[in-house]
Amino acid sequence: QVQLQESGPGLVKPSQTLSLTCTVSGGSITTPYYHWSWIRQPPGKGLEWMGAIGYRGSTYYNASLKSRTSISRDSSMNQFTLQLSSVTPGDTAVYYCARTPGLHVHDYWGQGTQVTVSS
């Protein structure tokens, strides 16, 4: 059973960089051919896919967030990380990490972590 767990600060100040880590257990992030995604849901809105990192380390980003988003991984720790720069209150959301076996398909999710951007 694959399990994912998000961790990171719940409050970030405007203009700072949001950084979250997803720790994966029950499966390796280097297993072909899975990708590992970050997805968020702002209050009252739908899910937004932010980007993903593949089993070989290739990265893919939502075009609307690409200039501010960076996804990396630590294979030895079986973790992958999201960094979102220059945050605004509009980036307030529940952030999820998920395993992505196919395009727009996410089969295992973390429980989600609330991040609020506020001074």
N, CA, C and O atoms as a MOPAC input file, in Angstrom:
PM7 MOZYME 1SCF
protein

 N      0.83400 1    -1.18800 1     0.00000 1
 C      0.00000 1     0.00000 1     0.00000 1
 C      0.87500 1     1.24600 1     0.00000 1
 O      1.66400 1     1.46800 1     0.91900 1
 N      0.72700 1     2.03900 1    -1.02600 1
 C      1.49100 1     3.28300 1    -1.12500 1
 C      0.84300 1     4.34200 1    -0.24000 1
 O     -0.37400 1     4.52500 1    -0.25200 1
 N      1.66700 1     5.01900 1     0.51100 1
 C      1.18300 1     6.11400 1     1.35600 1
 C      2.02900 1     7.35300 1     1.10800 1
 O      3.24500 1     7.26600 1     0.93500 1
 N      1.37500 1     8.49800 1     1.09300 1
 C      2.04900 1     9.77100 1     0.90100 1
 C      1.67600 1    10.71100 1     2.04400 1
 O      0.54000 1    10.71000 1     2.51900 1
 N      2.63900 1    11.50500 1     2.47400 1
 C      2.40700 1    12.42600 1     3.57800 1
 C      3.07700 1    13.75900 1     3.29000 1
 O      4.29300 1    13.83300 1     3.11000 1
 N      2.26900 1    14.81100 1     3.24800 1
 C      2.80700 1    16.15100 1     3.04500 1
 C      3.29600 1    16.73900 1     4.36300 1
 O      2.74300 1    16.44200 1     5.42300 1
 N      4.31600 1    17.55900 1     4.29800 1
 C      4.78700 1    18.26700 1     5.48400 1
 C      5.34100 1    19.62300 1     5.07400 1
 O      5.84200 1    19.80100 1     3.96400 1
 N      5.23900 1    20.57300 1     5.99700 1
 C      5.72900 1    21.91200 1     5.72800 1
 C      4.97600 1    22.93000 1     6.54300 1
 O      4.02300 1    22.58100 1     7.24100 1
 N      5.38200 1    24.18800 1     6.47100 1
 C      4.72100 1    25.21900 1     7.26100 1
 C      3.30000 1    25.47400 1     6.79800 1
 O      3.00000 1    25.40100 1     5.60600 1
 N      2.43100 1    25.77300 1     7.74700 1
 C      1.04100 1    26.05300 1     7.42700 1
 C      0.77800 1    27.51800 1     7.14800 1
 O     -0.29700 1    27.87900 1     6.67000 1
 N      1.75200 1    28.36600 1     7.44400 1
 C      1.58200 1    29.80300 1     7.24000 1
 C      2.83500 1    30.36500 1     6.57300 1
 O      3.95300 1    30.16100 1     7.04700 1
 N      2.63000 1    31.07000 1     5.47800 1
 C      3.72600 1    31.67300 1     4.73000 1
 C      3.38200 1    33.14200 1     4.48500 1
 O      2.23100 1    33.47700 1     4.20500 1
 N      4.37000 1    34.00100 1     4.59000 1
 C      4.13600 1    35.43300 1     4.36100 1
 C      4.16100 1    35.74800 1     2.85400 1
 O      4.86300 1    35.08800 1     2.08700 1
 N      3.39600 1    36.75200 1     2.44900 1
 C      3.42400 1    37.16000 1     1.04200 1
 C      4.84200 1    37.48700 1     0.58600 1
 O      5.64100 1    38.03800 1     1.34400 1
 N      5.13100 1    37.14800 1    -0.63300 1
 C      6.41600 1    37.33500 1    -1.32700 1
 C      7.45500 1    36.27300 1    -0.95300 1
 O      8.50800 1    36.19900 1    -1.58700 1
 N      7.18200 1    35.46200 1     0.05200 1
 C      8.13000 1    34.42200 1     0.42800 1
 C      7.94600 1    33.18200 1    -0.44400 1
 O      7.07100 1    33.14000 1    -1.30900 1
 N      8.78100 1    32.17900 1    -0.20300 1
 C      8.71100 1    30.92100 1    -0.93900 1
 C      8.07300 1    29.84600 1    -0.08100 1
 O      8.50400 1    29.59000 1     1.04400 1
 N      7.04800 1    29.22500 1    -0.62200 1
 C      6.36500 1    28.11000 1     0.02400 1
 C      7.15700 1    26.84500 1    -0.29800 1
 O      7.51100 1    26.60700 1    -1.45200 1
 N      7.43200 1    26.03600 1     0.72100 1
 C      8.18000 1    24.80300 1     0.50700 1
 C      7.47900 1    23.65900 1     1.23000 1
 O      7.26600 1    23.71800 1     2.44100 1
 N      7.12600 1    22.62700 1     0.48700 1
 C      6.46900 1    21.45000 1     1.04100 1
 C      7.21100 1    20.18900 1     0.60900 1
 O      7.77700 1    20.12200 1    -0.48300 1
 N      7.19700 1    19.20300 1     1.48200 1
 C      7.82100 1    17.91300 1     1.19300 1
 C      6.77500 1    16.81200 1     1.25500 1
 O      5.90400 1    16.81800 1     2.12500 1
 N      6.86600 1    15.87400 1     0.33300 1
 C      6.01100 1    14.69800 1     0.33200 1
 C      6.88400 1    13.47700 1     0.58100 1
 O      7.81000 1    13.19800 1    -0.18100 1
 N      6.58600 1    12.76200 1     1.63800 1
 C      7.31200 1    11.53800 1     1.97300 1
 C      6.47000 1    10.34600 1     1.54600 1
 O      5.30600 1    10.22000 1     1.92600 1
 N      7.07700 1     9.47800 1     0.75600 1
 C      6.38300 1     8.32900 1     0.19600 1
 C      6.83900 1     7.05300 1     0.90200 1
 O      8.03300 1     6.85400 1     1.12500 1
 N      5.89400 1     6.20300 1     1.24800 1
 C      6.21100 1     4.88600 1     1.80700 1
 C      5.40500 1     3.83300 1     1.06100 1
 O      4.35800 1     4.12400 1     0.48300 1
 N      5.91300 1     2.60400 1     1.08400 1
 C      5.21400 1     1.51500 1     0.40700 1
 C      5.49600 1     1.45200 1    -1.08000 1
 O      4.89400 1     0.64500 1    -1.78900 1
 N      6.39500 1     2.28300 1    -1.56300 1
 C      6.73500 1     2.29000 1    -2.98100 1
 C      7.82600 1     3.29900 1    -3.23500 1
 O      7.93000 1     4.29500 1    -2.52000 1
 N      8.64500 1     3.05900 1    -4.24600 1
 C      9.76300 1     3.95500 1    -4.53600 1
 C      9.38600 1     4.99700 1    -5.57600 1
 O      8.67100 1     4.69500 1    -6.53200 1
 N      9.86000 1     6.21600 1    -5.39400 1
 C      9.58800 1     7.27300 1    -6.36300 1
 C     10.40200 1     7.09400 1    -7.64500 1
 O     10.21600 1     7.84000 1    -8.60600 1
 N     11.29400 1     6.11900 1    -7.66400 1
 C     12.06600 1     5.83700 1    -8.87700 1
 C     11.51700 1     4.63700 1    -9.64600 1
 O     12.10600 1     4.21800 1   -10.64200 1
 N     10.40700 1     4.09100 1    -9.19500 1
 C      9.80200 1     2.95200 1    -9.88800 1
 C      9.24200 1     3.37500 1   -11.24200 1
 O      8.40600 1     4.27600 1   -11.30800 1
 N      9.69500 1     2.73100 1   -12.33200 1
 C      9.09000 1     3.02400 1   -13.64300 1
 C      7.59900 1     2.66800 1   -13.60300 1
 O      7.25800 1     1.67300 1   -12.96300 1
 N      6.78100 1     3.33900 1   -14.18100 1
 C      6.83100 1     4.54400 1   -14.96100 1
 C      5.99800 1     5.61600 1   -14.28000 1
 O      5.31200 1     6.40000 1   -14.93600 1
 N      6.06800 1     5.63700 1   -12.95900 1
 C      5.21700 1     6.55300 1   -12.21000 1
 C      5.78900 1     7.97100 1   -12.18300 1
 O      6.99900 1     8.19200 1   -12.22800 1
 N      4.85900 1     8.91000 1   -12.10900 1
 C      5.20000 1    10.29500 1   -11.82100 1
 C      4.58800 1    10.64800 1   -10.47800 1
 O      3.71900 1     9.94400 1    -9.96300 1
 N      5.05900 1    11.75200 1    -9.92800 1
 C      4.63400 1    12.16300 1    -8.59100 1
 C      4.28400 1    13.63800 1    -8.65900 1
 O      5.10900 1    14.48000 1    -9.01300 1
 N      3.02800 1    13.93000 1    -8.30700 1
 C      2.46900 1    15.25600 1    -8.57600 1
 C      2.20300 1    16.06800 1    -7.30800 1
 O      2.05500 1    15.53900 1    -6.20700 1
 N      2.15100 1    17.37500 1    -7.52700 1
 C      1.60600 1    18.31100 1    -6.54900 1
 C      0.32500 1    18.89900 1    -7.13000 1
 O      0.27300 1    19.30400 1    -8.29200 1
 N     -0.69600 1    18.93300 1    -6.29700 1
 C     -2.02800 1    19.40500 1    -6.68500 1
 C     -2.54100 1    20.26700 1    -5.54300 1
 O     -2.28700 1    19.96600 1    -4.37700 1
 N     -3.25100 1    21.32400 1    -5.86200 1
 C     -3.77800 1    22.17500 1    -4.79900 1
 C     -5.25100 1    22.48400 1    -5.02900 1
 O     -5.76600 1    22.36500 1    -6.14100 1
 N     -5.90800 1    22.87900 1    -3.95600 1
 C     -7.31000 1    23.27000 1    -4.03100 1
 C     -7.53400 1    24.51900 1    -3.19100 1
 O     -7.60200 1    24.44000 1    -1.96400 1
 N     -7.65000 1    25.67300 1    -3.84500 1
 C     -7.96900 1    26.90900 1    -3.10900 1
 C     -9.38100 1    26.82100 1    -2.52800 1
 O    -10.20800 1    26.05300 1    -3.01900 1
 N     -9.65100 1    27.58500 1    -1.50900 1
 C    -10.98300 1    27.54300 1    -0.89400 1
 C    -12.07400 1    27.89500 1    -1.89600 1
 O    -11.99900 1    28.91900 1    -2.57500 1
 N    -13.08100 1    27.04400 1    -1.98300 1
 C    -14.20900 1    27.28400 1    -2.86700 1
 C    -13.94300 1    27.03300 1    -4.34300 1
 O    -14.77900 1    27.34600 1    -5.19000 1
 N    -12.77200 1    26.46700 1    -4.65200 1
 C    -12.41500 1    26.23400 1    -6.06000 1
 C    -12.07500 1    24.76700 1    -6.28600 1
 O    -12.01800 1    23.97900 1    -5.34200 1
 N    -11.85200 1    24.41500 1    -7.53900 1
 C    -11.53000 1    23.04400 1    -7.88500 1
 C    -10.06100 1    22.71900 1    -7.73700 1
 O     -9.25300 1    23.57200 1    -7.36900 1
 N     -9.72600 1    21.47500 1    -8.02900 1
 C     -8.34900 1    21.02300 1    -7.94300 1
 C     -7.53000 1    21.59900 1    -9.09500 1
 O     -8.01200 1    21.72500 1   -10.22000 1
 N     -6.28700 1    21.94300 1    -8.78800 1
 C     -5.37500 1    22.47600 1    -9.79900 1
 C     -4.08300 1    21.67600 1    -9.74400 1
 O     -3.38800 1    21.67200 1    -8.72800 1
 N     -3.76500 1    21.00000 1   -10.84100 1
 C     -2.49600 1    20.29200 1   -10.93400 1
 C     -1.38600 1    21.31100 1   -11.10900 1
 O     -1.45900 1    22.16900 1   -11.98800 1
 N     -0.34400 1    21.22100 1   -10.26500 1
 C      0.73600 1    22.20900 1   -10.28900 1
 C      1.94300 1    21.71700 1   -11.06900 1
 O      2.60300 1    22.49800 1   -11.75500 1
 N      2.23300 1    20.43600 1   -10.96700 1
 C      3.39500 1    19.90700 1   -11.64700 1
 C      3.71100 1    18.51900 1   -11.13300 1
 O      3.06000 1    18.01100 1   -10.22000 1
 N      4.74000 1    17.90500 1   -11.74500 1
 C      5.10100 1    16.54200 1   -11.37400 1
 C      6.57600 1    16.29600 1   -11.64100 1
 O      7.22800 1    17.01500 1   -12.39700 1
 N      7.07500 1    15.25700 1   -10.99300 1
 C      8.42900 1    14.78800 1   -11.25700 1
 C      8.33500 1    13.30900 1   -11.59900 1
 O      7.62500 1    12.54500 1   -10.94600 1
 N      9.06800 1    12.92400 1   -12.64000 1
 C      8.98400 1    11.56200 1   -13.10900 1
 C      9.98300 1    10.65200 1   -12.41500 1
 O     10.82800 1    11.09700 1   -11.63900 1
 N      9.86000 1     9.36000 1   -12.71700 1
 C     10.70900 1     8.35900 1   -12.05800 1
 C     12.18500 1     8.53400 1   -12.41200 1
 O     13.06100 1     8.06300 1   -11.68700 1
 N     12.45600 1     9.20900 1   -13.52700 1
 C     13.83500 1     9.48900 1   -13.90800 1
 C     14.28200 1    10.88700 1   -13.46300 1
 O     15.43000 1    11.27400 1   -13.67900 1
 N     13.37600 1    11.63400 1   -12.84700 1
 C     13.73000 1    12.96100 1   -12.37400 1
 C     13.31500 1    14.09100 1   -13.29400 1
 O     13.55700 1    15.25600 1   -12.97900 1
 N     12.70100 1    13.78300 1   -14.41500 1
 C     12.20400 1    14.84600 1   -15.30000 1
 C     11.04700 1    15.56800 1   -14.63000 1
 O     10.27000 1    14.96700 1   -13.88800 1
 N     10.94000 1    16.86600 1   -14.90100 1
 C      9.87900 1    17.66300 1   -14.27800 1
 C      8.92800 1    18.23700 1   -15.32700 1
 O      9.30000 1    18.48800 1   -16.47400 1
 N      7.70600 1    18.43000 1   -14.89300 1
 C      6.62800 1    18.92400 1   -15.75300 1
 C      5.81300 1    19.90700 1   -14.92700 1
 O      5.50800 1    19.64300 1   -13.76400 1
 N      5.45600 1    21.05000 1   -15.53000 1
 C      4.77700 1    22.08600 1   -14.77100 1
 C      3.54100 1    22.59600 1   -15.49300 1
 O      3.46900 1    22.61500 1   -16.72100 1
 N      2.56600 1    23.01000 1   -14.67900 1
 C      1.41700 1    23.74600 1   -15.18800 1
 C      1.94400 1    25.06400 1   -15.74600 1
 O      2.65700 1    25.79600 1   -15.06000 1
 N      1.59400 1    25.35300 1   -16.97100 1
 C      2.13500 1    26.53600 1   -17.63900 1
 C      1.83100 1    27.81900 1   -16.86900 1
 O      2.62500 1    28.76000 1   -16.87400 1
 N      0.68100 1    27.84600 1   -16.21200 1
 C      0.30000 1    29.06600 1   -15.50200 1
 C      1.11800 1    29.30100 1   -14.24100 1
 O      1.12400 1    30.41000 1   -13.70700 1
 N      1.81000 1    28.27100 1   -13.75800 1
 C      2.59000 1    28.38700 1   -12.52700 1
 C      4.07700 1    28.15600 1   -12.75600 1
 O      4.87300 1    28.25300 1   -11.82200 1
 N      4.45200 1    27.85600 1   -13.97600 1
 C      5.80800 1    27.39500 1   -14.25800 1
 C      6.88700 1    28.35300 1   -13.79600 1
 O      7.93300 1    27.93000 1   -13.30300 1
 N      6.63300 1    29.64800 1   -13.95600 1
 C      7.67400 1    30.63000 1   -13.62000 1
 C      7.94600 1    30.69500 1   -12.11600 1
 O      8.98200 1    31.20900 1   -11.69600 1
 N      7.02300 1    30.17900 1   -11.30800 1
 C      7.18400 1    30.26900 1    -9.84800 1
 C      7.37400 1    28.91300 1    -9.17500 1
 O      7.56100 1    28.85600 1    -7.96000 1
 N      7.33000 1    27.82700 1    -9.93400 1
 C      7.28700 1    26.48800 1    -9.34100 1
 C      8.55300 1    25.70100 1    -9.63200 1
 O      9.11300 1    25.75800 1   -10.72700 1
 N      8.98700 1    24.96400 1    -8.61400 1
 C     10.11000 1    24.05100 1    -8.77700 1
 C      9.81400 1    22.77400 1    -7.98900 1
 O      9.45700 1    22.82600 1    -6.81200 1
 N      9.96600 1    21.64100 1    -8.64900 1
 C      9.77800 1    20.34500 1    -7.99500 1
 C     11.09600 1    19.58500 1    -8.08700 1
 O     11.70400 1    19.50400 1    -9.15400 1
 N     11.52600 1    19.03500 1    -6.96600 1
 C     12.76200 1    18.26400 1    -6.90200 1
 C     12.52300 1    17.02100 1    -6.06200 1
 O     11.43700 1    16.82300 1    -5.51800 1
 N     13.55200 1    16.18600 1    -5.96400 1
 C     13.38400 1    14.96000 1    -5.19700 1
 C     14.67500 1    14.57200 1    -4.49000 1
 O     15.77000 1    14.98300 1    -4.87400 1
 N     14.51400 1    13.77400 1    -3.45300 1
 C     15.63700 1    13.13200 1    -2.76100 1
 C     15.32500 1    11.64000 1    -2.78500 1
 O     14.56800 1    11.14000 1    -1.95400 1
 N     15.90700 1    10.94400 1    -3.73200 1
 C     15.59000 1     9.53000 1    -3.89900 1
 C     16.00800 1     8.70800 1    -2.68400 1
 O     15.36100 1     7.71700 1    -2.34500 1
 N     17.08400 1     9.12000 1    -2.03400 1
 C     17.56700 1     8.35200 1    -0.88100 1
 C     16.57300 1     8.40600 1     0.27900 1
 O     16.50000 1     7.49100 1     1.09900 1
 N     15.81200 1     9.49900 1     0.32700 1
 C     14.80800 1     9.65700 1     1.38700 1
 C     13.41200 1     9.28900 1     0.89000 1
 O     12.45600 1     9.27100 1     1.66500 1
 N     13.30200 1     8.99800 1    -0.40100 1
 C     12.00900 1     8.71000 1    -1.01900 1
 C     11.02400 1     9.87000 1    -0.80700 1
 O      9.86900 1     9.68100 1    -0.42300 1
 N     11.53600 1    11.07200 1    -1.07600 1
 C     10.75600 1    12.29200 1    -0.89600 1
 C     10.82400 1    13.15000 1    -2.15900 1
 O     11.80100 1    13.09800 1    -2.90600 1
 N      9.78600 1    13.92800 1    -2.38100 1
 C      9.85100 1    14.95900 1    -3.39900 1
 C      9.28600 1    16.25300 1    -2.82800 1
 O      8.43900 1    16.24200 1    -1.93400 1
 N      9.77500 1    17.36500 1    -3.36500 1
 C      9.55100 1    18.66400 1    -2.74100 1
 C      8.97800 1    19.66600 1    -3.73300 1
 O      9.33400 1    19.67700 1    -4.91200 1
 N      8.09100 1    20.49800 1    -3.23200 1
 C      7.50900 1    21.60100 1    -4.00800 1
 C      8.03700 1    22.91500 1    -3.45700 1
 O      8.04600 1    23.13000 1    -2.24500 1
 N      8.47300 1    23.78500 1    -4.34300 1
 C      8.77300 1    25.15900 1    -3.96400 1
 C      7.97200 1    26.08900 1    -4.87000 1
 O      8.01100 1    25.97300 1    -6.09500 1
 N      7.25000 1    27.00900 1    -4.24800 1
 C      6.45500 1    27.99500 1    -4.98200 1
 C      6.90500 1    29.36800 1    -4.49900 1
 O      6.74300 1    29.70500 1    -3.32600 1
 N      7.45900 1    30.14200 1    -5.39200 1
 C      8.04500 1    31.42400 1    -5.00800 1
 C      7.05100 1    32.57500 1    -5.13800 1
 O      6.00400 1    32.45400 1    -5.77400 1
 N      7.40900 1    33.67800 1    -4.52400 1
 C      6.62400 1    34.92300 1    -4.62900 1
 C      5.14200 1    34.70200 1    -4.36900 1
 O      4.29500 1    35.12300 1    -5.15700 1
 N      4.83800 1    34.04800 1    -3.27300 1
 C      3.44100 1    33.69300 1    -3.00200 1
 C      2.62000 1    34.93600 1    -2.65300 1
 O      3.12900 1    35.93600 1    -2.14800 1
 N      1.33300 1    34.82100 1    -2.94700 1
 C      0.34500 1    35.84200 1    -2.61700 1
 C     -0.80800 1    35.15200 1    -1.88800 1
 O     -0.86200 1    33.92300 1    -1.84400 1
 N     -1.72900 1    35.93100 1    -1.31400 1
 C     -2.88200 1    35.29500 1    -0.65700 1
 C     -3.65500 1    34.36300 1    -1.59800 1
 O     -4.32800 1    33.44000 1    -1.14100 1
 N     -3.55900 1    34.60200 1    -2.89600 1
 C     -4.20600 1    33.72300 1    -3.87000 1
 C     -3.63300 1    32.32000 1    -3.91600 1
 O     -4.23400 1    31.42400 1    -4.51000 1
 N     -2.48500 1    32.11800 1    -3.30000 1
 C     -1.87900 1    30.78200 1    -3.23900 1
 C     -2.33500 1    30.01000 1    -2.00300 1
 O     -1.90300 1    28.87900 1    -1.78100 1
 N     -3.19400 1    30.61100 1    -1.21000 1
 C     -3.76700 1    29.89800 1    -0.06500 1
 C     -4.60200 1    28.73000 1    -0.57600 1
 O     -5.48300 1    28.90000 1    -1.41900 1
 N     -4.31200 1    27.54300 1    -0.05300 1
 C     -4.97700 1    26.34300 1    -0.57000 1
 C     -4.62500 1    25.14900 1     0.30500 1
 O     -3.73800 1    25.21600 1     1.15600 1
 N     -5.34500 1    24.05300 1     0.07200 1
 C     -4.90100 1    22.76200 1     0.58100 1
 C     -4.02000 1    22.15500 1    -0.51000 1
 O     -4.42200 1    22.04200 1    -1.66800 1
 N     -2.82600 1    21.77500 1    -0.11600 1
 C     -1.84700 1    21.22200 1    -1.05100 1
 C     -1.75800 1    19.70900 1    -0.85100 1
 O     -1.62200 1    19.21200 1     0.26800 1
 N     -1.84000 1    18.99500 1    -1.97900 1
 C     -1.77800 1    17.53300 1    -1.96000 1
 C     -0.59900 1    17.04700 1    -2.78600 1
 O     -0.22500 1    17.67000 1    -3.78000 1
 N     -0.02000 1    15.93500 1    -2.36900 1
 C      0.88600 1    15.20800 1    -3.24800 1
 C      0.18300 1    13.90700 1    -3.63200 1
 O     -0.65400 1    13.39000 1    -2.89100 1
 N      0.54400 1    13.39300 1    -4.80700 1
 C     -0.15600 1    12.22600 1    -5.31700 1
 C      0.73900 1    11.43600 1    -6.25800 1
 O      1.65400 1    11.98600 1    -6.87000 1
 N      0.46800 1    10.15700 1    -6.36500 1
 C      1.13700 1     9.33400 1    -7.36100 1
 C      0.34100 1     9.40200 1    -8.66000 1
 O     -0.88900 1     9.34000 1    -8.65700 1
 N      1.05300 1     9.52900 1    -9.75000 1
 C      0.42900 1     9.76900 1   -11.04900 1
 C      0.86600 1     8.67900 1   -12.02400 1
 O      1.94800 1     8.76800 1   -12.60300 1
 N      0.03300 1     7.64800 1   -12.21200 1
 C      0.40900 1     6.57300 1   -13.12700 1
 C      0.14300 1     6.89000 1   -14.58800 1
 O      0.65000 1     6.20400 1   -15.47600 1
 N     -0.64100 1     7.91600 1   -14.84300 1
 C     -0.95400 1     8.27800 1   -16.21800 1
 C     -1.42300 1     9.70400 1   -16.29700 1
 O     -1.63700 1    10.35700 1   -15.27500 1
 N     -1.58200 1    10.18500 1   -17.50000 1
 C     -1.96900 1    11.57500 1   -17.71700 1
 C     -3.27900 1    11.88600 1   -17.00100 1
 O     -4.30700 1    11.26400 1   -17.26900 1
 N     -3.23000 1    12.84400 1   -16.09700 1
 C     -4.39000 1    13.30100 1   -15.33800 1
 C     -4.99200 1    12.20600 1   -14.46100 1
 O     -6.14800 1    12.31300 1   -14.05300 1
 N     -4.24400 1    11.17600 1   -14.17200 1
 C     -4.70700 1    10.09200 1   -13.30300 1
 C     -3.84500 1    10.06300 1   -12.05400 1
 O     -2.62000 1     9.97200 1   -12.14300 1
 N     -4.47200 1    10.14000 1   -10.90000 1
 C     -3.76500 1    10.11600 1    -9.63300 1
 C     -4.40300 1     9.04700 1    -8.76400 1
 O     -5.57700 1     9.15300 1    -8.40700 1
 N     -3.63000 1     8.00400 1    -8.41800 1
 C     -4.27000 1     6.88500 1    -7.73600 1
 C     -4.04700 1     6.85600 1    -6.22400 1
 O     -4.86600 1     6.29600 1    -5.49500 1
 N     -2.98300 1     7.43100 1    -5.75500 1
 C     -2.75800 1     7.53900 1    -4.31800 1
 C     -2.49100 1     8.99700 1    -3.98200 1
 O     -1.75000 1     9.68900 1    -4.68100 1
 N     -3.11600 1     9.45400 1    -2.88400 1
 C     -3.02100 1    10.84800 1    -2.47100 1
 C     -2.56300 1    10.94400 1    -1.02700 1
 O     -2.82500 1    10.05100 1    -0.22100 1
 N     -1.87900 1    12.03400 1    -0.70600 1
 C     -1.67300 1    12.36600 1     0.68700 1
 C     -2.95400 1    12.94700 1     1.25400 1
 O     -3.91600 1    13.19100 1     0.52500 1
 N     -2.95800 1    13.16600 1     2.55300 1
 C     -4.17500 1    13.69000 1     3.19100 1
 C     -4.37500 1    15.17100 1     2.93300 1
 O     -5.46100 1    15.70300 1     3.15800 1
 N     -3.33300 1    15.83700 1     2.46300 1
 C     -3.42300 1    17.26200 1     2.18800 1
 C     -2.96000 1    18.09000 1     3.36600 1
 O     -3.11500 1    17.69200 1     4.52100 1
 N     -2.39400 1    19.23900 1     3.06600 1
 C     -1.95800 1    20.15100 1     4.11000 1
 C     -2.40800 1    21.56900 1     3.76500 1
 O     -2.23300 1    22.03100 1     2.63800 1
 N     -2.98000 1    22.24000 1     4.73600 1
 C     -3.45600 1    23.60000 1     4.52800 1
 C     -2.27900 1    24.56700 1     4.58700 1
 O     -1.50000 1    24.55100 1     5.53900 1
 N     -2.15700 1    25.40500 1     3.56700 1
 C     -1.16500 1    26.47300 1     3.57600 1
 C     -1.89600 1    27.79800 1     3.39900 1
 O     -2.64200 1    27.98900 1     2.43900 1
 N     -1.67200 1    28.69000 1     4.32200 1
 C     -2.27200 1    30.01900 1     4.27300 1
 C     -1.18500 1    31.05200 1     4.03800 1
 O     -0.15500 1    31.05600 1     4.71100 1
 N     -1.43000 1    31.92800 1     3.07200 1
 C     -0.48800 1    33.01500 1     2.79700 1
 C     -1.07800 1    34.29200 1     3.39100 1
 O     -2.10800 1    34.79200 1     2.94000 1
 N     -0.41000 1    34.79600 1     4.39800 1
 C     -0.91200 1    35.96500 1     5.09900 1
 C      0.22500 1    36.62700 1     5.86000 1
 O      1.15400 1    35.96400 1     6.32300 1
 N      0.13400 1    37.94100 1     5.98100 1
 C      1.13800 1    38.65400 1     6.77100 1
 C      0.72800 1    38.70000 1     8.23400 1
 O      1.44900 1    39.26000 1     9.06000 1

